């Protein structure tokens, strides 16, 4: 069996003929002769390109053949022609789910994504197909570098709002499925920012999904940024919004009181009540740490409703989140707080931060003047 075609100074028509000949040699059913239309030729070749995945070819040969198709597609004609071929190729490969070839398919589609004109309309659908393949292969971090990168490379280009929202929704779901909950939360917030007050039911549905996924995520402890998003604001006066506010700034007692009257809601949202309790215990002590640099074991025991024996293991878990740092004093039965993440950042805290900054700047000025005096005296003494 001949190896995959190698193109040396061949026209696109000649390259297509080589691809056609190679596919026929590995058992694909294609017309023997090409037409006079390169677009139609490539459509037929793409429709049969998965034949290489059904042979005993090596992974290297398969990748070489698929990359040969990529090289013909690029710049083949008008934007419309190229878009049609890119979409056909990505749709054909992305739907092939056999695990053995997932890496090869992902590499090929990612090469195509990085090679086509950034303004090509089909690039959007291509990236959507890449997300599907990367999700199945658990390789999303190879094709997603954060929301800022995505905005610059794809979302900033002219696309409809619905397209962007659909892609962000797909990416959020894929990241959740692959266990990247923090990145998924970032994507969901970006999705909600794309809505306005006029977007209606879909915006509310996504806002609900965002709130629920944030509460359920064991790594999420900062909820305040959600409150300023337009779709979340539209949920004000609803029980779900009330629940969010508790996770933003409430304590364990607030949550338990809420649960008494809204057990059916927690169940309908598929939220784990015991997990909610556990997170609220951590959040409750985080609030205590905001207001005091020393917290007694008795206070912790009372506020989070645990036994005396459970205090130290609880504190170790709290420190493990890195949101609160401190040192336990077992003899004095207290914990000395060195730093904490603020659950909410009020105007008063901004003022405190501003005062601290100006105090720090004043100290630097004093040090600078002192150093100038030292230098001046040294030069005088010389």
ZAKOLLO-472269 format. One line per field, with one value per residue (C-alpha): y negated, x negated, z; residue in three letters. Coordinates in Angstrom, 2 decimals, always signed. Example, Ala and Ser with C-alpha at 12.3 -4.5 7.8 and 13.67 -1.06 7.14 Angstrom:
// residues 2
Y = +4.50, +1.06
X = -12.30, -13.67
Z = +7.80, +7.14
selum = Ala, Ser
END
This chain:
// residues 382
Y = +0.00, -3.43, -5.90, -9.19, -11.69, -14.08, -17.36, -18.90, -21.94, -20.58, -22.67, -22.32, -20.34, -17.94, -17.69, -16.83, -14.15, -12.64, -12.65, -10.99, -8.33, -7.61, -7.24, -4.82, -2.83, -2.27, -1.18, -4.38, -4.56, -7.67, -8.52, -7.69, -11.00, -14.44, -17.10, -20.52, -22.05, -21.91, -22.71, -19.77, -17.52, -18.45, -17.98, -14.41, -13.77, -15.16, -13.04, -9.93, -11.13, -8.98, -5.91, -6.34, -5.79, -2.38, -0.86, +0.50, -2.66, -4.01, -7.10, -9.02, -8.12, -9.04, -12.39, -13.03, -12.33, -14.53, -17.36, -17.02, -17.79, -20.82, -22.11, -21.97, -23.62, -26.66, -29.60, -27.43, -30.22, -32.74, -32.99, -31.17, -28.26, -27.89, -28.16, -25.41, -23.05, -23.83, -23.17, -19.93, -18.69, -19.59, -18.16, -14.91, -14.40, -15.66, -13.11, -10.20, -9.07, -6.09, -6.86, -5.66, -8.51, -11.32, -12.79, -12.73, -14.33, -16.98, -17.84, -18.07, -20.33, -22.51, -22.87, -23.89, -26.40, -28.00, -28.13, -29.50, -33.21, -34.47, -36.23, -33.07, -32.60, -28.82, -29.25, -29.72, -26.37, -24.79, -25.83, -24.45, -21.09, -21.22, -21.68, -18.51, -16.49, -17.93, -17.22, -13.57, -13.37, -15.31, -17.73, -20.98, -22.88, -22.31, -24.36, -26.76, -29.24, -31.36, -33.79, -36.71, -34.64, -33.40, -36.93, -38.14, -35.21, -34.48, -36.31, -39.78, -38.96, -39.75, -37.03, -37.18, -37.40, -34.04, -32.39, -33.69, -32.68, -29.21, -28.70, -29.91, -27.65, -24.69, -25.52, -25.90, -22.47, -20.87, -22.40, -21.19, -17.69, -17.64, -18.82, -22.39, -24.08, -27.33, -27.91, -26.95, -29.64, -32.20, -31.22, -31.37, -34.88, -35.94, -34.42, -36.37, -39.57, -39.10, -39.46, -42.64, -43.32, -42.57, -39.02, -37.42, -33.78, -32.41, -34.94, -33.91, -30.22, -30.76, -32.91, -30.09, -27.60, -29.89, -30.33, -26.63, -25.55, -28.11, -26.91, -23.26, -23.78, -22.85, -25.25, -28.37, -30.63, -34.11, -34.84, -38.63, -39.28, -37.43, -40.01, -42.76, -40.70, -41.81, -38.32, -37.70, -41.08, -40.02, -37.20, -39.59, -38.81, -35.12, -32.39, -31.50, -35.06, -34.96, -31.78, -33.42, -36.39, -33.96, -32.45, -35.95, -37.30, -35.09, -32.47, -28.90, -29.88, -31.96, -28.98, -26.55, -28.95, -29.30, -25.54, -25.01, -26.91, -25.88, -22.18, -21.51, -24.24, -22.78, -19.37, -20.67, -22.38, -19.08, -20.79, -18.64, -20.00, -18.51, -19.96, -23.34, -23.10, -22.25, -25.17, -27.57, -26.46, -27.46, -30.73, -31.52, -31.29, -33.28, -36.09, -35.79, -36.09, -39.31, -41.00, -39.58, -38.47, -36.09, -33.60, -31.24, -27.58, -28.07, -30.73, -28.46, -25.53, -27.63, -29.38, -26.29, -23.86, -21.29, -19.45, -20.44, -17.45, -18.61, -22.14, -21.38, -19.15, -21.79, -24.54, -22.43, -22.07, -25.81, -26.63, -24.14, -26.36, -29.08, -31.65, -31.92, -31.71, -31.45, -29.45, -27.34, -27.77, -24.52, -25.41, -28.69, -27.15, -29.93, -30.61, -33.61, -34.86, -36.25, -36.87, -36.14, -36.57, -39.05, -37.57, -41.05, -44.25, -47.13, -50.85, -50.86, -48.19, -50.12, -53.13, -51.03, -49.80, -53.37, -54.52, -51.62, -52.48, -56.15, -55.13, -52.77, -55.51, -57.95, -55.42, -54.98, -58.76, -58.89, -56.06, -57.78, -61.06, -59.16, -57.46, -60.80, -62.18, -59.17, -59.52, -63.25, -62.83, -60.12, -62.35, -65.27, -63.07, -62.10
X = +0.00, -1.31, -2.07, -0.18, -0.70, -3.63, -3.20, -6.23, -5.43, -1.99, +1.03, +4.13, +5.84, +2.88, +2.85, +6.55, +5.89, +3.17, +5.54, +8.26, +5.86, +4.62, +8.15, +9.03, +5.86, +7.00, +10.50, +12.56, +15.26, +14.67, +14.94, +11.72, +11.47, +11.66, +14.08, +13.06, +14.27, +11.68, +14.33, +16.50, +13.45, +12.44, +15.98, +15.98, +12.49, +13.51, +16.67, +14.46, +11.45, +12.36, +11.47, +7.91, +9.24, +10.62, +7.36, +4.22, +2.28, -0.07, +0.99, -1.83, -0.52, +3.04, +1.91, -0.18, +2.78, +5.20, +2.66, +2.35, +6.06, +5.56, +2.82, +5.15, +8.08, +6.12, +6.61, +8.36, +10.62, +13.09, +13.99, +17.26, +15.56, +12.92, +15.54, +17.64, +14.67, +13.41, +16.86, +17.29, +13.84, +14.24, +17.75, +16.60, +13.65, +15.25, +18.04, +15.58, +15.54, +13.17, +10.76, +7.63, +7.78, +8.96, +5.47, +4.75, +8.10, +7.62, +4.11, +5.39, +8.34, +6.20, +3.66, +6.50, +7.80, +4.39, +3.81, +7.05, +7.72, +8.81, +11.75, +13.00, +16.68, +16.23, +13.51, +16.21, +17.88, +14.44, +13.60, +16.92, +16.06, +12.61, +14.23, +16.26, +13.18, +11.05, +13.79, +14.00, +10.22, +10.03, +7.60, +9.56, +6.64, +4.71, +7.27, +8.58, +6.16, +8.58, +11.39, +9.07, +7.28, +10.58, +11.96, +8.91, +8.64, +12.29, +15.04, +13.80, +14.35, +17.77, +20.22, +23.81, +24.61, +26.42, +23.34, +21.12, +23.59, +23.97, +20.19, +19.68, +22.49, +20.89, +17.45, +18.84, +20.48, +17.31, +15.09, +17.48, +17.48, +13.66, +13.38, +12.20, +14.81, +12.92, +12.40, +16.04, +17.16, +15.05, +16.73, +20.22, +19.61, +18.46, +21.65, +23.83, +21.98, +23.13, +26.77, +28.77, +32.01, +33.91, +32.64, +35.44, +35.87, +32.59, +30.64, +32.50, +31.95, +28.20, +28.13, +29.79, +27.29, +24.42, +25.60, +26.25, +22.90, +21.07, +22.79, +22.17, +18.51, +16.39, +13.63, +15.81, +16.02, +16.31, +19.87, +20.15, +19.17, +22.32, +24.60, +23.69, +24.48, +27.65, +29.23, +28.62, +30.13, +33.25, +33.70, +34.03, +36.91, +36.71, +35.73, +32.69, +31.40, +31.98, +29.94, +27.13, +27.06, +26.63, +23.58, +22.30, +22.45, +24.58, +23.66, +24.58, +27.61, +28.96, +28.65, +30.31, +33.21, +33.57, +33.50, +36.40, +38.69, +37.15, +36.29, +38.09, +36.08, +32.74, +33.89, +35.19, +31.85, +30.04, +27.96, +26.50, +27.82, +24.95, +22.38, +24.11, +23.85, +20.16, +19.40, +21.41, +19.37, +16.18, +17.71, +18.95, +15.45, +14.05, +16.41, +15.25, +11.64, +12.48, +13.48, +11.00, +7.38, +8.02, +10.89, +11.47, +12.20, +15.45, +16.61, +15.87, +17.60, +20.69, +20.86, +20.44, +22.19, +19.45, +18.03, +14.85, +13.05, +13.98, +12.53, +8.90, +9.61, +12.07, +9.43, +6.89, +9.40, +10.11, +6.41, +6.20, +8.49, +5.76, +8.53, +7.73, +4.23, +3.40, +1.88, +3.65, +2.76, +4.04, +2.96, +4.93, +7.69, +7.62, +6.49, +4.38, +5.45, +2.69, +4.76, +8.14, +10.04, +12.89, +16.22, +17.53, +15.65, +17.67, +17.06, +15.59, +13.04, +12.12, +11.50, +9.32, +7.35, +6.97, +5.71, +3.26, +1.94, +1.37, -0.26, -2.56, -3.39, -4.20, -6.54, -8.35, -8.75, -10.27, -12.67, -13.61, -14.38, -16.39, -18.46, -19.11, -20.41, -22.68, -24.09, -24.58, -26.39, -28.62, -29.61, -30.31, -32.52, -34.56
Z = +0.00, -0.94, +1.79, +2.18, -0.66, -0.54, -2.38, -4.08, -6.23, -7.19, -8.09, -5.90, -8.63, -8.76, -4.96, -4.98, -7.58, -5.37, -2.36, -4.44, -5.70, -2.18, -0.77, -3.55, -2.77, +0.83, -0.18, -0.28, -2.94, -5.05, -8.71, -10.47, -12.27, -10.76, -11.97, -13.22, -9.94, -7.12, -4.49, -5.56, -5.71, -2.17, -0.89, -2.18, -0.77, +2.63, +2.63, +2.42, +4.44, +7.44, +5.37, +6.66, +10.21, +9.26, +8.11, +9.77, +8.86, +11.51, +13.46, +11.75, +8.27, +9.25, +10.60, +7.49, +5.21, +7.16, +7.26, +3.47, +3.22, +5.47, +3.19, +0.17, +1.95, +3.12, +0.76, -1.81, -3.03, -1.71, +1.97, +1.24, -0.53, +2.15, +4.90, +3.33, +3.11, +6.63, +8.09, +6.14, +7.23, +10.92, +11.10, +9.46, +11.81, +15.03, +14.76, +14.65, +18.28, +18.36, +21.22, +19.44, +16.92, +19.17, +19.63, +15.89, +15.07, +17.74, +16.45, +12.87, +13.69, +15.95, +13.12, +10.80, +13.37, +13.70, +9.96, +8.48, +8.19, +11.66, +9.98, +8.27, +9.30, +9.59, +12.22, +14.85, +14.08, +13.78, +17.34, +18.54, +16.93, +18.54, +21.97, +21.42, +20.46, +23.28, +25.82, +24.79, +24.96, +28.27, +26.63, +26.87, +28.37, +25.13, +23.20, +25.84, +27.37, +29.39, +28.61, +27.77, +25.13, +23.71, +23.52, +21.60, +19.22, +18.48, +20.35, +19.40, +15.72, +14.26, +15.27, +16.40, +20.10, +19.90, +18.39, +21.18, +23.86, +22.37, +22.25, +25.82, +27.02, +25.25, +26.66, +30.18, +30.01, +28.62, +31.32, +34.04, +32.55, +32.45, +36.07, +35.45, +37.63, +38.21, +34.49, +33.90, +36.35, +34.47, +31.21, +32.73, +34.07, +30.60, +29.18, +31.62, +30.74, +27.15, +28.18, +28.64, +30.51, +27.27, +26.78, +28.78, +29.73, +28.35, +30.40, +33.55, +32.82, +32.41, +35.56, +37.51, +36.08, +37.04, +40.62, +41.12, +39.66, +41.83, +44.99, +44.09, +43.20, +46.26, +45.11, +44.80, +47.86, +46.33, +45.17, +45.33, +41.64, +40.54, +42.15, +39.68, +36.54, +34.75, +34.45, +38.17, +39.06, +37.14, +39.69, +42.64, +45.02, +44.06, +46.56, +44.43, +44.63, +48.39, +48.57, +46.57, +48.97, +51.88, +50.15, +49.43, +52.98, +55.24, +57.83, +58.63, +60.70, +57.80, +55.47, +57.88, +58.39, +54.60, +54.14, +56.53, +54.18, +50.86, +51.05, +47.76, +46.01, +47.13, +45.93, +42.58, +41.93, +42.59, +45.29, +48.06, +51.38, +53.40, +50.97, +51.30, +55.09, +54.87, +52.57, +54.76, +57.78, +55.97, +54.77, +58.28, +59.76, +56.84, +57.89, +61.50, +60.31, +58.46, +61.71, +64.18, +64.16, +67.06, +67.18, +70.09, +69.56, +71.53, +69.05, +66.10, +67.78, +68.42, +65.03, +62.85, +65.21, +65.64, +68.64, +70.47, +68.92, +65.42, +65.73, +64.91, +61.86, +60.67, +60.94, +59.06, +56.22, +56.31, +56.04, +53.17, +51.09, +51.27, +51.73, +55.43, +56.83, +60.49, +63.32, +65.90, +69.58, +71.05, +74.59, +74.58, +72.42, +69.87, +66.33, +65.29, +61.86, +59.63, +56.48, +54.94, +51.69, +52.04, +50.99, +50.19, +49.53, +50.93, +50.51, +54.02, +53.03, +49.89, +52.12, +54.43, +51.42, +50.18, +53.60, +53.77, +50.30, +51.20, +54.48, +52.59, +50.07, +52.91, +54.49, +51.17, +50.91, +54.39, +53.52, +50.25, +52.05, +54.66, +51.97, +50.27, +53.59, +54.08, +50.55, +50.99, +54.32, +52.82, +49.93, +52.34, +54.51, +51.46
selum = Unk, Unk, Unk, Unk, Unk, Unk, Unk, Unk, Unk, Unk, Unk, Unk, Unk, Unk, Unk, Unk, Unk, Unk, Unk, Unk, Unk, Unk, Unk, Unk, Unk, Unk, Unk, Unk, Unk, Unk, Unk, Unk, Unk, Unk, Unk, Unk, Unk, Unk, Unk, Unk, Unk, Unk, Unk, Unk, Unk, Unk, Unk, Unk, Unk, Unk, Unk, Unk, Unk, Unk, Unk, Unk, Unk, Unk, Unk, Unk, Unk, Unk, Unk, Unk, Unk, Unk, Unk, Unk, Unk, Unk, Unk, Unk, Unk, Unk, Unk, Unk, Unk, Unk, Unk, Unk, Unk, Unk, Unk, Unk, Unk, Unk, Unk, Unk, Unk, Unk, Unk, Unk, Unk, Unk, Unk, Unk, Unk, Unk, Unk, Unk, Unk, Unk, Unk, Unk, Unk, Unk, Unk, Unk, Unk, Unk, Unk, Unk, Unk, Unk, Unk, Unk, Unk, Unk, Unk, Unk, Unk, Unk, Unk, Unk, Unk, Unk, Unk, Unk, Unk, Unk, Unk, Unk, Unk, Unk, Unk, Unk, Unk, Unk, Unk, Unk, Unk, Unk, Unk, Unk, Unk, Unk, Unk, Unk, Unk, Unk, Unk, Unk, Unk, Unk, Unk, Unk, Unk, Unk, Unk, Unk, Unk, Unk, Unk, Unk, Unk, Unk, Unk, Unk, Unk, Unk, Unk, Unk, Unk, Unk, Unk, Unk, Unk, Unk, Unk, Unk, Unk, Unk, Unk, Unk, Unk, Unk, Unk, Unk, Unk, Unk, Unk, Unk, Unk, Unk, Unk, Unk, Unk, Unk, Unk, Unk, Unk, Unk, Unk, Unk, Unk, Unk, Unk, Unk, Unk, Unk, Unk, Unk, Unk, Unk, Unk, Unk, Unk, Unk, Unk, Unk, Unk, Unk, Unk, Unk, Unk, Unk, Unk, Unk, Unk, Unk, Unk, Unk, Unk, Unk, Unk, Unk, Unk, Unk, Unk, Unk, Unk, Unk, Unk, Unk, Unk, Unk, Unk, Unk, Unk, Unk, Unk, Unk, Unk, Unk, Unk, Unk, Unk, Unk, Unk, Unk, Unk, Unk, Unk, Unk, Unk, Unk, Unk, Unk, Unk, Unk, Unk, Unk, Unk, Unk, Unk, Unk, Unk, Unk, Unk, Unk, Unk, Unk, Unk, Unk, Unk, Unk, Unk, Unk, Unk, Unk, Unk, Unk, Unk, Unk, Unk, Unk, Unk, Unk, Unk, Unk, Unk, Unk, Unk, Unk, Unk, Unk, Unk, Unk, Unk, Unk, Unk, Unk, Unk, Unk, Unk, Unk, Unk, Unk, Unk, Unk, Unk, Unk, Unk, Unk, Unk, Unk, Unk, Unk, Unk, Unk, Unk, Unk, Unk, Unk, Unk, Unk, Unk, Unk, Unk, Unk, Unk, Unk, Unk, Unk, Unk, Unk, Unk, Unk, Unk, Unk, Unk, Unk, Unk, Unk, Unk, Unk, Unk, Unk, Unk, Unk, Unk, Unk, Unk, Unk, Unk, Unk, Unk, Unk, Unk, Unk, Unk, Unk, Unk, Unk, Unk, Unk, Unk, Unk, Unk, Unk, Unk, Unk
END
